[in-house]
């Protein structure tokens, strides 16, 4: 456990906790591998991919979940996952970073919103979109009540 919460392993589910309302997962692992191969071959410069904004690095510090995976470029620090939320229903919370516990609470409170999981190295500013998915109660089946036959 770290100051920001439990450590998670990268490569598992997009969201560290199991949430029934998570759906529509898009994984960007192949895109990440292609980008890293391009950097290692010299076709893409390190400065082009280590360009995290100060706002993103700050969000990783205060709202991120530390992983067990070392940064693929600098190898000095482990990556941190940041979860960004967007959607019409969440109004003023749209465009902000949220902790996993907050995502669970929001999933029970709102019909639908999108979550973008970004990995960030706080040392070299490497950042990449890991996954995107939808959360919320929209489309969730409501259990039917059992009716008894009247005699």
C-alpha positions in Angstrom: 0.0 0.0 0.0 1.3 3.5 -0.9 0.3 6.9 0.2 -2.1 7.2 -2.7 -3.6 3.7 -2.3 -2.9 0.1 -3.2 -0.3 -0.8 -5.8 -1.7 -2.5 -8.9 0.0 -4.5 -11.6 -0.2 -3.2 -15.1 -1.5 -5.6 -17.7 -4.5 -6.6 -15.6 -8.0 -5.2 -15.9 -8.2 -1.5 -16.7 -9.7 -0.8 -13.3 -8.1 -2.3 -10.2 -11.4 -3.2 -8.5 -14.2 -5.2 -10.1 -17.1 -3.0 -10.9 -20.2 -4.4 -12.4 -21.0 -1.2 -14.3 -17.7 -1.1 -16.3 -18.2 -1.8 -20.0 -16.9 -1.0 -23.5 -13.2 -1.5 -22.6 -10.7 -0.3 -25.3 -7.1 -1.4 -24.6 -4.3 0.6 -26.2 -1.5 -1.9 -25.5 -0.7 -2.5 -29.2 -0.4 1.2 -29.8 1.9 1.5 -26.8 4.2 -1.3 -28.0 4.4 0.3 -31.5 5.3 3.7 -30.1 8.0 2.2 -27.8 9.4 0.3 -30.8 9.5 3.5 -32.8 11.4 5.3 -30.0 13.9 2.4 -29.6 14.6 2.3 -33.3 15.2 6.1 -33.4 12.2 7.0 -35.6 10.6 8.9 -32.8 12.5 11.1 -30.4 12.2 10.7 -26.6 11.2 14.3 -26.2 8.2 13.7 -28.4 6.8 11.0 -26.1 8.0 12.4 -22.7 5.7 15.4 -22.9 3.2 15.1 -20.0 1.8 18.4 -19.0 2.5 19.6 -15.4 -1.2 19.2 -14.7 -1.0 15.5 -15.6 2.1 14.9 -13.5 0.4 16.7 -10.6 -2.7 14.6 -11.0 -0.5 11.5 -10.9 1.0 12.6 -7.6 -2.3 13.3 -5.9 -4.9 11.1 -7.7 -2.8 8.3 -9.2 -2.5 4.7 -8.4 1.1 3.5 -8.3 1.8 0.3 -10.3 4.6 -2.3 -10.1 5.8 -1.5 -13.7 8.9 0.5 -14.3 8.8 3.3 -16.8 9.7 1.9 -20.2 12.0 4.8 -21.0 13.9 6.1 -18.0 13.4 2.9 -15.8 14.0 5.2 -12.7 10.4 5.1 -11.3 7.3 3.0 -11.5 4.4 4.2 -13.6 1.3 5.8 -12.0 -2.2 5.3 -13.5 -4.5 8.3 -13.5 -8.2 8.0 -14.2 -9.8 10.9 -16.0 -13.6 11.2 -16.2 -15.8 12.8 -18.9 -19.5 12.9 -19.6 -22.5 15.2 -19.8 -24.2 13.8 -16.7 -21.3 14.4 -14.4 -21.3 18.1 -15.1 -18.6 19.9 -13.1 -16.6 16.7 -12.5 -16.0 16.2 -16.2 -12.3 16.6 -17.2 -11.0 15.8 -13.7 -8.8 13.0 -12.3 -10.5 10.7 -9.8 -9.3 8.0 -7.4 -10.7 4.4 -7.9 -12.9 4.7 -4.9 -14.5 7.8 -6.4 -15.1 5.9 -9.6 -17.1 3.3 -7.8 -19.2 5.8 -6.1 -19.8 7.7 -9.3 -20.7 4.5 -11.1 -23.6 4.0 -8.7 -24.7 7.6 -8.9 -24.6 8.4 -12.6 -26.1 6.8 -15.7 -23.1 6.9 -17.9 -19.6 8.5 -18.1 -16.3 7.7 -19.8 -13.1 6.9 -18.0 -9.7 7.3 -19.6 -6.8 5.5 -17.9 -3.4 7.2 -18.5 0.0 5.9 -17.4 2.5 8.6 -16.3 6.1 8.6 -15.2 6.6 11.4 -12.7 10.3 11.4 -13.4 10.7 11.7 -17.2 7.1 12.7 -18.1 6.3 9.6 -20.2 2.6 9.3 -20.6 0.3 7.1 -22.7 -3.3 6.2 -22.8 -3.7 2.7 -21.4 -7.4 2.1 -21.7 -10.8 3.7 -22.0 -14.1 2.4 -20.7 -17.6 3.4 -19.8 -19.1 3.2 -16.3 -22.5 4.0 -14.8 -25.9 2.5 -14.2 -27.3 3.1 -17.7 -28.4 -0.2 -19.3 -28.1 -2.1 -16.1 -30.8 -4.6 -15.8 -33.1 -4.1 -12.8 -34.0 -7.4 -11.0 -37.7 -8.2 -11.3 -39.7 -8.7 -8.3 -41.3 -12.2 -8.0 -45.1 -12.1 -8.1 -47.3 -14.8 -6.6 -50.3 -16.1 -8.4 -53.5 -15.0 -6.7 -55.8 -17.9 -5.8 
